[in-house]
Amino acid sequence: MFRRTLRVRDQGGAPMNQTRAGGTLCAMPRFLLHHRHDPHECGVAFASFRGHASPLRHQAALASCLAGGHAIWWTVEAAGPEEALALLPFFIAERATATRVDEVDIP
């Protein structure tokens, strides 16, 4: 999906300086987008992407529609929850939540 890590040297120190004046910039926060709709709204949910320029369009997503659950999940990187929801068309976003998530090692 959209799982990129971007690390760049900050612009705080001189390029040849031995001491680090700064650090690295971390990747953007990751969000789990969770959308639910009623069974009769499946067509509208999927068609709503046609009129919305989104990097999520033409990408795989997890969905439970075929199993009768009528929910869709995406993992995205965004500056905040509002920016994460802005990746979705209005019909989807107004019925969605954005939850900040991180990977953890399970012992």
N, C-alpha and C positions, 0 to 999 in steps of 0.2 A: 504494500500500500504506500503511504506517504511516510516512510521511515527513513529520514535522512538525518545525519549528524553533521553539523557544521561547526568547525572549530577554527577560529582565526585569531591571530595575535592582535591584541588591542593596539590602539594608536598612541598609548600614553608614554612609551619609552622610546629612546633613540634606538635605531635598528642594530647598532653594534654594541650597545650597552650590556655589560655582563650581569647587572642586577635587573631583575624583572620589575618594572614599574607597574606592570599590569598582569593580566592573566590571559585566559582564553575565554571566549564567549561560548556559553553553553547553547546547546540546541534549544529550539523553542519548546515550550511545554507541550505535552501530548494530551489530547482529549479523546474520550470515547463519546461519540455522538450516538444517541439512542432515540429512534423515531418509532412511534406506534400509530397505526391507522386502523379503521374498521375494515372488515372484509370487502365491503362494496366500494372501498376507496383505493384498492390496489392499482387500478388503471390510472387514476388521477395521480397517485403518488409517483409512479414510474414516469408518466408522461410529463410531470412538472419539470423534470430535468431538461426537456427539449428546449424550453425557453429561458434557461438559466446557464450562463457561462460559468461552469464550475470545474475545478480540477478533479472532482469526484466523478464527473460524467465519463462514461465508457470505462470505468474501473470496477473491479469486483468488490462486492460488499457481502457481509453476512446478512441473511434475511430468513425469517421464519414463515413467510407468506405461503410457500408450498406445503408447509406442515400445519398450517392453520393458525399460526401465532400472530401474523401481520405486524411484525416489527423488523426494523433494519438497523444495523450497527456499522459504524465507520470508525476507524482510528485515524486521527488527523493531528497535525502540528499547527499550532496557532498561538498568537500572542496572548489570547485570553478566550473565555467562553463565548463572548459576543462575536469575535472574529471567527471562531470555529463554526458557530451556527450560520454565519454569513456565507459559508461555503455551500450551504443548502438552499434550494429554492424555497420561497415563502411557505408554500403548502406543507413542505417537510419540516422546515425550521420551526414553525409555530406549534408543531406537535412533537418537538424534539427536546432533549436535554443534552447538555455538554458537561461531562464530568472529567476533571483533571485526573490523569492516571500516569503511573510510572511502572516500569518493569522492576520486579523484585525477584531475588533468588529464593526459591522455596527449599528449606533444608530437608 
